[in-house]
Structure formats: structure tokens, C-alpha cells
């Protein structure tokens, strides 16, 4: 008996362990990263005279229910909701009853849909069905050019000036290469809009969302419409005053939501009743530094202005912000906020200049009194040009330029001053500067076939987004770039309709079409001391 009593729970335990191992996934091993696949649809896409409202989708694995419910879309938009039932690797869809026989219903499986492991579909898929005798065959396709994932909205064009702010009739997601397609469309007039994929499904809010409009007001569709090109762009936000702070007896800072420039002007900039001077913060162009000649004998105050203008246009009306005046004076010594440590640079034809930003404004006179020495290889004195750019910044550059693949030491000596906060704590402030191989320059020559409009060619460096160069395409269809820093570039063209030598993105409201553009999928390598002639660009292909 004792033997039987002992063995029975042992067997149950072993059996339970075996059953759990058989039902559950194996422990350990690599995470499943294989994208799920739609294996079949019953009835298949393209079925007409649909007799049953049920469509059964079979996938390669179990799907995540929440992502499926969120990621499947029905077009055109219907009054009633789509029924969804999950049954293992199959999903049963039930079409609403209010479908018109003349309408082609398109089911879009977006890339938001994931399997139970969180892996999304590799591409968006569309399925089409009709209760009538035909499936519409119209198609609109193209590309979205963006550094972020994008989706595309398609609207029936009803002539409304607020159409792009309404709910879209169709939604398609752009692939990793930016390509998109709308299929099974009826003939008619449409408008199109690209949008950040992260907000796909929501109505457009131009002030908060990145979007792109077409270069045509509407698309007249008979059968196929290809090569619709869109660029994502964030509209400039209206300038807004965010906050202010007073740092010491004679200066403070005001923070804005967008960058300002030296072209901006302030009317009646004051703290209380006292006038303020200002300059752009060298560290952040969303900040202005304000200064006052006299000390303030208050604990709280308000920085205010009547307006901010740009080229005689008021960009921000009267505003003010409250600040607290420090009770104790700032006695901290002067420091650098840039550069914070040793730096490495690439010599080029213009320098580059090395910018030094101080922790507080001290003025041109005090900056000039600081002695700056530049040594090559710690022994050779180098003559420099010093430029005071703001009351808290300066630049230096060797008069004969930087020597490539060399080491420099910059020393700034403590100023003999009774004002501790106007100079450095240490007797010498040292920055080590190493230089790389000198930057080389080359050229690009190209042409456009069939030129008849005002085109501008633009090249952009693949890694350094600040290196962009433009050239007008002349009447013979030729363009040229000289003195281009070596490296890999992409090339594009746009039709400069407004002749402002800049690409115009257009607007959703009030609607303004973008300028037409062309983007090459190839990269071009600019080599030092070479002028490369490109193959002619045929815009009609």
C-alpha cells in the first residue's frame, strides 16, 4: 500500500509536467521575429456578387487581437462597424448590412497589425469585394519622401476647402521605401494627403501634425494614376512666449517655442519700466538674453514687450512674463559652456571657426581683455583672428588656417580683475584641439531632358544635413555645382513656381498645392579635385 500511495502522485506530477510542456511554447531560444503572413482569404479578394457577409482570413500564426481590431480598415467609410471574431489562426469578418451594391468594399490590413509575439505585418495588404457585378479597377500610387514612417489619406473630392481636415475615405500606409497604393477605386475626382503614420486614422491638425500635400489640386481618375509624390513637413508654429528667468542683477533669459533671428525686432522691451537690450543666445536660438545697465531693487518683476516683428510683419503681439529677482548676487567664476572638453575638427576652406560660449554675458570689453594663446604641437605660437560675436561668445581661427592632422592647445588666461565673476577661477583655461585630414572639394555637372519650366537642382549630403547646395537649371537644361565638400549626396529637382529659390511644401488649409519635385533613388559620390558629369535626368520616364 505504501508503495502504491507513493507512486500515484509521482505519476500525476510527471503527467502534468509532460502535458504543460506539450501545450506551452518551449522555454529559451531566440525570440520569434518572423513577420506574420496572410495565407488565404475565403472568398478570395476580387469576388463579386458576394452571397455571404462572412470573410475568413487565415494567417501563418496567431494574431494579436487588439492590434488587429485597431489595424484593419474598411473603405469607403461605412455607417455600421465590421464584425471581427477570432478563431485560432483564422479571423472571421462580417461585413455590415448597409453596403451599396455599386460600391467596392476594400479591407486594408495595415502594418499596425501584429502577431502574438508583437511582430508587425511586413507590408500593408488590401482585399476587395463587391455585392454588385464588378470590382472597381482604378488605382492611385506613388511615394512619400520622409525620414519617418508615413501614411496616406485619400478623399472623394467634394469641392470643400476644408476637405483635408475631414475624415478620409481611404487610408494606405507607405512601405519602408515610401511607396503607397490605393486600388479598386471608382472613377472620379480625389484629393490626397500624406501624414505621420503614428497618427494615421485621426483627422489632420496642421498645427500639430507633420503632413504633405500634392502638387495638383485634385486627381482626376479614369483608371491608373501613378507617380504621386508627397513630402512630409511640419508647419511653422506661431511664435509663443514660454517663460522667463532672471539670472543676476543685470541679465536674464526669455524662452520661446520657435527660433528667432537677428532679423527680428522687439518693440518696448522692458523689465518693469526699465529698457532692456537683447541678443540671441549663442547656445539656443529659441532663447534671447536680455541685459540692463542699472541694478534692480525689486524681488519680482515682469519682462514685457509690445510686439516682435520680422520684416515689418508682427509675429507676436504684446506679451509679458513674470520673473523672480535673485536676492544674492551671482559670485560664480566665469566658465565655458562650449566647448566643454577637448575637440576634434576637420579643416576646410573656411576654417572652421571654433566657437567659445561663456556661462554669462560679460561684454566685448571684458572678453577682449582675456589673453588667448594658440600653440601648435605645444611649442609654436599661432597667430589667430578673434571675433566677438555676442556679449557671451567669441570665435577664433588661425590666420593661416588649421594644419591637417595636427594637435593644438588653446589657452585662455585669467583676467586680473576684482570682479571674480568676470574671469576664470583657474589661472589658465586649456582646450586641446586635434585636426583631421583636410576636407576635399569636387564638382557635379548635370542636365535635364525636356526642360520647359523653372527648375532648381538640389544636392543633400547623406550624413551631414547642413550640407545642402542648390543650382538653377538653365534654359538649355544644364546645372552645375562647384566647390562641393567630398562625400555621398542625393539629388532632387523642384519646379520653382514662386521663384523664391526654395521648395514650397504647400498647405492643407487654406489649400495650396506644393511645388512639383523629383527625387533620385541613387546616391552620388563627390570626390576631391574631380568634376563628375551625371547621366541626363529624363523627367518623362
Buried (B, 14 or more C-beta within 10 A) or exposed (E): EEEEEEEEEEEEEEEEEEEEEEEEEEEEEEEBEEBBEBEEBEBEBEBBEBEEBEBBBBBEBBBBEEBBEBBBBBBBEBEEEBEBEBEEBBBBBBBBEEBEEEBBBBBBBBBBBBBBBEBBBEEBBBBBBBBBEEBBBBBBBBBBBBEEBBBBBBBBBEEEEEBBBEEBBBBBBBBEEBEBBBBBBBEBBBBBBBBBBEBBBEEBEBEEBBBBBBBBEBBEBEEEBEEBBBBBBEBEEEBEBEEBEBBBBBBBBBBBEEEBEEEBEBEEBBBEEEEBBBBBBBBEBBBBBBBBEEEBEEEEBEBBBBBBBBEEEEBBEEBBBEBEBBEEEBEEBBBBBBBEEEBEBEBBEEBBBBBBBBBBBBBEEBBEBBEBBBBBEEEEEBEBEBEBBBBBBBBBBBEEBBBEEBBBBBBBBBBEBEEEBBBBEEEEBEBBBEBEEBBBBBBBBBBBEEBEEBBBBBBBBEEEEEBEBBBBBEEEBBBBBEEBBBBEBBBBBBBBBEEEEEBBBBBBEEBEBBBBBBBBEEEBEBBEEEBBEBEEBEBEE
